[in-house]
Amino acid sequence: MTTDRLAEACAGIGGFAPQDARDQQMWQRLTAFCAREPKAFERDPTTGHVTGSAFVLSPDLSAVLLTHHAKLDRWLQLGGHCDGIADARFTAQKEAYEESGLARISLLSDQVFDIDIHEIPANSREAAHLHYDVRYLFRAEAGDIRASAESKALAWVPLAELAQYSRAESVLILQEKLTRLHSAGC
């Protein structure tokens, strides 16, 4: 893929600096998907689609806000579908506001924090399909949390207790990546 084609495919994602083999693989799969799929940011289960997610940290950075997703019945970070808006960061922030009830959150880095490609199981309306989930790191600044209709509950989960809420690598990766950031002095 040419540099121009890659830049065009990634325009709605932002910059990402892979830190390991997993990151590199996810980045390659995401950029290849965006380059070949003209409807990458639309909500089309026949092709899969890009989604935007937010790891929202508490003001003191000691906890992450998780939602107990109503349909999937598990604890996840906030996020959702781009629905045709080719801007995953915007989607992540919009979904974080809508799903959390928080009055103000701030983006901690312009860079993509993580990418996770995972299968969404088939349901009565859609076949199984892939979510190319682009994740960003935010910090809560003001407001009280309030669960939306998409959630059974919200919880500020201390980072040290994350594994008590989820065993999914896609959620637990937060601890590993934050440890790397702190080790790098960020």
C-alpha positions in Angstrom: 0.0 0.0 0.0 1.4 3.4 -0.9 2.0 6.0 1.7 -0.8 8.2 0.2 -3.3 5.3 0.2 -2.4 4.4 3.8 -2.8 8.1 4.9 -6.2 8.2 3.1 -7.4 4.9 4.7 -6.3 6.1 8.2 -7.6 9.7 8.0 -10.6 8.8 10.2 -8.5 7.0 12.8 -5.5 9.1 13.7 -1.9 8.2 14.5 -0.9 5.0 16.2 2.6 3.9 17.4 2.5 0.1 17.7 4.4 -1.1 20.8 4.5 -4.8 20.2 3.6 -7.6 17.8 -0.1 -7.6 18.8 -0.3 -3.8 18.1 1.4 -4.2 14.8 -0.9 -7.0 13.7 -4.1 -5.0 14.7 -2.8 -1.9 13.0 -2.0 -3.8 9.8 -5.5 -5.5 9.8 -7.3 -2.2 10.5 -5.5 -0.2 7.8 -5.9 -3.0 5.2 -9.6 -3.1 6.0 -10.0 0.7 5.7 -8.1 0.7 2.5 -10.2 -2.0 0.8 -13.7 -1.3 2.3 -15.4 2.0 1.2 -18.1 1.5 3.9 -15.5 0.9 6.7 -17.1 3.6 9.0 -20.7 2.6 8.2 -22.7 0.1 10.3 -22.8 -2.8 7.8 -22.6 -6.2 9.4 -21.9 -7.8 6.0 -18.5 -6.1 5.8 -17.7 -5.4 9.5 -17.0 -1.9 10.5 -14.8 0.6 12.5 -16.0 1.5 16.0 -14.7 4.0 18.4 -14.1 3.3 22.1 -13.0 5.3 25.2 -11.1 4.1 28.1 -12.2 6.9 30.6 -10.0 7.2 33.6 -11.0 8.7 36.9 -9.7 12.2 37.6 -6.9 10.8 39.8 -6.1 8.1 37.0 -6.6 5.2 39.5 -9.8 3.7 38.0 -11.5 3.2 34.7 -15.2 3.6 33.9 -16.8 0.4 32.6 -20.2 -0.3 31.4 -22.1 -3.6 31.9 -23.3 -3.8 28.3 -26.9 -4.7 28.2 -26.8 -6.8 24.9 -23.5 -8.5 25.4 -23.9 -8.9 29.2 -20.3 -8.2 30.1 -18.2 -5.3 31.4 -16.6 -3.2 28.7 -15.1 0.2 28.0 -17.5 2.9 26.6 -17.9 3.1 22.9 -20.0 2.4 19.8 -20.6 2.5 16.1 -19.3 5.3 13.8 -22.6 5.2 11.9 -21.1 6.7 8.8 -19.0 9.4 10.5 -15.4 8.7 9.4 -13.9 10.0 12.7 -13.3 7.2 15.3 -12.0 9.7 17.9 -15.1 11.8 17.7 -17.2 8.6 18.0 -15.3 7.5 21.0 -15.8 10.8 22.8 -19.4 11.2 21.8 -20.2 7.6 23.0 -18.3 8.3 26.2 -20.5 11.3 27.0 -23.7 9.5 26.0 -23.0 6.3 27.9 -21.5 7.9 31.0 -23.5 10.9 31.9 -20.3 12.8 32.6 -20.3 16.5 32.0 -16.7 16.9 30.9 -14.0 14.5 29.8 -10.6 15.3 28.2 -8.6 13.4 25.7 -5.2 12.4 27.2 -3.5 11.9 23.8 -4.1 12.6 20.2 -2.7 9.2 19.4 -4.8 6.0 19.2 -4.3 4.2 22.5 -5.2 0.7 21.4 -6.8 -1.2 18.5 -8.8 -4.4 19.1 -10.4 -6.4 16.3 -13.0 -8.8 17.6 -16.1 -10.7 16.5 -19.6 -9.7 17.5 -21.8 -12.8 17.7 -24.8 -13.3 15.5 -28.2 -12.1 16.8 -31.7 -12.1 15.5 -31.0 -9.0 13.3 -27.4 -9.4 12.2 -24.9 -12.1 11.2 -21.6 -12.4 13.1 -19.2 -9.7 12.0 -16.0 -7.9 13.0 -15.6 -4.7 14.9 -12.4 -2.9 14.1 -12.4 -1.1 17.5 -10.2 2.0 17.7 -9.6 3.1 21.3 -8.6 6.4 22.9 -7.6 7.4 26.4 -9.6 10.0 28.3 -9.9 11.4 31.8 -13.1 12.3 33.5 -13.1 16.0 34.7 -16.6 16.7 35.9 -20.0 15.2 36.4 -21.7 12.2 38.0 -22.0 9.0 36.2 -25.4 7.9 35.0 -26.0 4.7 33.0 -27.7 4.9 29.6 -30.3 2.5 28.2 -27.5 0.5 26.6 -26.1 -0.4 30.0 -27.1 -2.5 32.9 -24.8 -0.5 35.1 -21.7 1.7 35.2 -18.8 1.3 37.7 -15.5 3.1 38.4 -13.2 0.0 38.5 -9.9 0.4 40.3 -7.2 -0.5 37.8 -5.8 -3.1 40.2 -9.2 -4.8 40.3 -9.9 -4.8 36.5 -9.6 -8.6 36.3 -12.4 -9.0 38.8 -14.8 -7.4 36.2 -13.4 -8.9 33.0 -11.2 -11.7 31.7 -11.2 -10.3 28.2 -7.8 -9.4 26.9 -9.4 -6.5 25.0 -10.2 -4.9 28.4 -7.2 -6.1 30.4 -4.9 -4.6 27.8 -5.5 -1.3 29.5 -3.4 -2.2 32.6 -0.5 -3.4 30.4 -0.5 -0.3 28.2 -0.8 2.1 31.2 2.1 0.3 32.9 4.2 0.8 29.7 3.2 4.5 29.5 4.3 5.0 33.1 7.5 3.2 32.6 8.2 5.4 29.6 7.7 8.5 31.8 4.5 9.6 30.2 
